[in-house]
Amino acid sequence: MKFIGIDLGWSSGASGLCCLNWENNQLQFIECDRLLATNDILTWIDTQISPTEPAIIAVDAPTIISNPTGMRLADKLTHKHFGRYHAGCYPANLSRPFAQKTVEFGLSLEARGFVHAPTIEAQELGRYQIEVFPHPATINLFQLDRIIKYKKGKLAERQLELMKLCQYIIDILPSLEPSLNLSCGTGILPVSLGGSKLPEIPTSVATLKALEDKLDALLCAYIGAHWWYWGIERNLVLGDRTIGYIVIPQLQ
């Protein structure tokens, strides 16, 4: 079973991509990448997953939008449950400039056999897609008092916060169930995910954004694996298949 994480660029930005594989009762790192064009992203997915191979694709983007204006119920519920942690979701509706791109991406995955899975039988093989949101996931997985604020602010502040996120990934994801194996490679996140070393600190906004996108994709892939491994027992689902939903892991 493979787990693909997509930190989708909602409008014109590049997308972070990550692939994990379930092997020997652990999640093994396969690849991280960053691509711009939607067709290139879909080609990358086709390269990672054969037409009949089971997988979950976890997308950080609203792939189901039915409301012409306002906020989806799923978005509102992130503010209800996680607003105090600064982890509320950006509102999605059909009038937003990104809506066509994100919805069409979900439809492209459906055309490849990846059905939406707001409900799932734990550890049942299949081809699924889900919508995820890393910020509330990190609150629960890393037991934080607020989100790690690596997306906004001055470069020096974002550098510190992004390194903090890397450290949480290294320290905590290998200890959870399912476990992410970080024992191989050269020690550089996220290219090889090896050892206990941090990546080099990005020295520009561009290099910081590139690392941020890949780490977000890694988190998305892990959320997909957590959903498959535990199902509803240790995950929260906000919304539903008709109006849009977000899957958020819980430790218990």
ABEGO torsion letter per residue (X at the ends): XBBBBBBBBABABBBBBBBBBBBGGBBBBABBBBBABAAAAAAAAAAABBAABBBBBBBBBBABBABABEBBAAAAAAAAAAAAAGABBBBBBAABAAAAAAAAAAAAAAAAGBBBBABBBBGBBEBBBBBBBAAAAAAAAAGBABBBBAABEBAAAAAAAAAAAAAAAAAAAAABOBBBBAABEAGBOAAAGBEABBBBBBABAAAAAAAAAAAAAAAAAAAAAAAAAAEAAABBBBEBAAAEBBBBBBAX
